[in-house]
Amino acid sequence: MMKSAIKLATLALFSMALIASPPSVPAFAAGGDPPSANPPPPPDTRPAPRSSSKSKKKPAKQSSADDADFRQGYRAAYATIYERNEYAAAIEQLKALGRDDNAGVANLIGYSYRKLGDYRLSQVWYERALKADPNHVLTWQYYGLWQIEQGNRDQASYHLGRIAAICGTGCEEYRSLAAALEKPPGTGLVY
């Protein structure tokens, strides 16, 4: 009973926030332009190498050339996704970066699988991205759109709440997912 009351109160709060916010749909949510023409690559969220009592080797330092290669590869994959809509090629480019544990990389792989219609693999990659960075707001948005496409509007509302907790109700990711949730179920729109 208490859980139902909390869910109802949360739903009412989000409904009021949706009504109070101006309707705005970023173009990229509906398949238009990318969020940024020249995105910064996501930060490296890989854990530091563990030291072992058996090994006295120092962890290998990553060179700035490796970072430059990563940034260049990430931007190329980003363009492959948002400019050319070549999702299978982008998945290969992103995996070749060797940073599958990076939230930004995993999110774009998930997005690409979703665009290819492979919802099972898309979900795996979105969850991997959130495991790497639970506050990766773009993953919460894209995974929320995935939830809508699957008919899971309650889950999409949960994702909307996570976005609100991270960046507020004024950020683009919140407005995009909120606008998608406002559309009637079954409209057949692809996000």
C-alpha positions in Angstrom: 0.0 0.0 0.0 2.8 2.4 1.0 4.8 1.6 -2.2 1.7 2.3 -4.3 1.2 5.7 -2.6 4.9 6.6 -3.2 4.7 5.6 -6.8 1.5 7.6 -7.2 3.0 10.6 -5.6 6.2 10.3 -7.7 4.1 10.0 -10.9 2.0 13.1 -9.9 5.2 15.1 -9.3 6.6 14.2 -12.6 3.3 14.9 -14.3 3.3 18.3 -12.8 6.9 18.9 -14.0 6.0 17.8 -17.5 3.0 20.1 -17.6 5.0 23.0 -16.3 7.9 22.6 -18.7 7.6 24.1 -22.2 7.3 21.5 -24.9 10.6 21.1 -26.7 11.9 18.2 -28.7 15.6 18.3 -29.7 16.0 17.3 -33.3 18.3 14.4 -32.6 15.7 12.6 -30.5 13.6 12.1 -33.6 16.5 11.1 -35.7 17.7 14.5 -36.9 20.9 16.2 -36.2 23.3 14.9 -33.5 23.6 16.6 -30.1 26.8 18.3 -31.1 28.6 18.6 -34.4 32.0 17.9 -32.8 31.4 16.0 -29.6 34.1 15.8 -27.0 35.0 12.2 -26.4 33.8 10.7 -23.2 36.2 10.7 -20.3 38.1 7.5 -19.6 36.2 5.8 -16.8 38.3 2.6 -16.8 39.4 1.6 -13.3 43.1 1.9 -12.5 45.1 -1.3 -12.9 45.2 -3.4 -9.8 48.6 -4.1 -8.3 49.4 -7.6 -7.3 51.8 -8.8 -4.6 53.1 -11.4 -7.1 54.0 -8.7 -9.6 56.1 -5.6 -9.0 55.5 -4.2 -12.4 54.3 -0.6 -12.5 51.0 0.0 -14.4 51.6 1.0 -18.0 51.0 4.7 -18.5 48.7 5.6 -21.3 50.4 7.9 -23.8 48.9 11.1 -25.1 49.1 9.5 -28.5 46.8 6.8 -27.3 44.4 9.5 -26.0 44.6 11.3 -29.3 43.9 8.1 -31.2 40.9 7.4 -28.9 39.5 10.9 -29.5 39.9 10.6 -33.2 38.4 7.2 -33.3 35.5 8.2 -31.1 34.7 11.3 -33.3 34.9 9.1 -36.4 32.4 6.6 -35.0 30.2 9.5 -33.8 30.1 10.9 -37.3 29.3 7.4 -38.7 26.3 7.2 -36.4 24.8 10.7 -36.6 25.9 11.9 -40.0 25.8 8.7 -42.1 23.4 6.5 -40.0 25.8 3.6 -40.6 25.2 1.8 -37.3 26.8 -1.5 -38.0 30.0 0.2 -39.1 29.9 2.5 -36.1 29.7 -0.5 -33.7 32.8 -2.0 -35.3 34.6 1.4 -35.0 33.6 1.8 -31.3 34.6 -1.8 -30.4 38.0 -1.3 -32.1 38.7 1.5 -29.7 39.2 -1.1 -27.0 37.2 1.0 -24.5 34.0 -0.9 -24.2 33.9 -0.1 -20.5 33.7 3.6 -21.2 30.1 4.9 -20.6 30.1 7.1 -23.7 31.4 4.3 -25.9 29.0 1.6 -24.5 26.1 4.1 -24.8 26.8 4.7 -28.5 27.1 0.9 -29.1 23.7 0.5 -27.4 22.2 3.3 -29.4 23.5 1.8 -32.7 22.1 -1.7 -31.8 18.8 0.0 -31.0 18.7 1.7 -34.4 19.5 -1.6 -36.0 16.5 -3.1 -34.2 18.5 -5.5 -31.9 16.9 -4.5 -28.7 18.4 -7.3 -26.7 22.0 -6.3 -27.4 21.1 -2.6 -27.1 19.8 -3.2 -23.6 23.1 -5.1 -22.7 25.2 -2.1 -23.8 23.0 0.5 -22.1 23.3 -1.4 -18.9 27.1 -1.7 -19.4 27.2 2.1 -19.9 25.3 2.7 -16.7 27.5 0.2 -14.8 30.5 2.2 -15.9 28.9 5.6 -15.0 25.5 5.5 -13.2 25.2 9.3 -13.8 25.7 9.1 -17.6 22.7 11.2 -18.5 22.7 10.5 -22.2 22.5 6.8 -21.5 19.5 7.3 -19.2 17.8 9.3 -22.0 18.6 6.8 -24.8 17.6 3.8 -22.5 14.4 5.7 -21.6 13.6 6.0 -25.4 14.4 2.3 -25.6 11.9 1.6 -22.9 9.2 3.6 -24.7 9.9 1.7 -27.9 9.4 -1.5 -25.9 6.1 -0.2 -24.4 7.6 0.2 -20.9 6.4 3.7 -20.2 6.6 3.2 -16.4 10.3 2.3 -16.8 10.8 5.3 -19.1 9.3 7.5 -16.4 11.8 6.1 -13.9 14.6 6.9 -16.4 13.2 10.4 -16.6 13.4 10.7 -12.8 17.0 9.6 -12.9 17.8 12.3 -15.5 16.0 14.9 -13.3 18.1 13.9 -10.3 21.3 14.2 -12.3 20.8 17.4 -14.4 17.4 18.8 -13.5 14.3 19.3 -15.6 15.8 21.9 -17.8 18.5 19.8 -19.5 18.1 18.7 -23.1 18.0 15.0 -22.2 15.2 15.5 -19.7 13.1 17.6 -22.2 13.6 15.1 -25.0 12.6 12.1 -23.0 9.7 14.0 -21.4 8.4 15.0 -24.8 8.6 11.4 -26.0 6.6 10.3 -23.0 3.9 12.9 -23.8 3.2 11.2 -27.1 0.4 8.7 -27.0 1.4 5.0 -26.8 1.3 3.1 -30.0 2.0 6.1 -32.3 4.7 4.1 -34.0 7.2 6.8 -33.7 10.9 5.8 -33.7 13.2 7.8 -31.4 
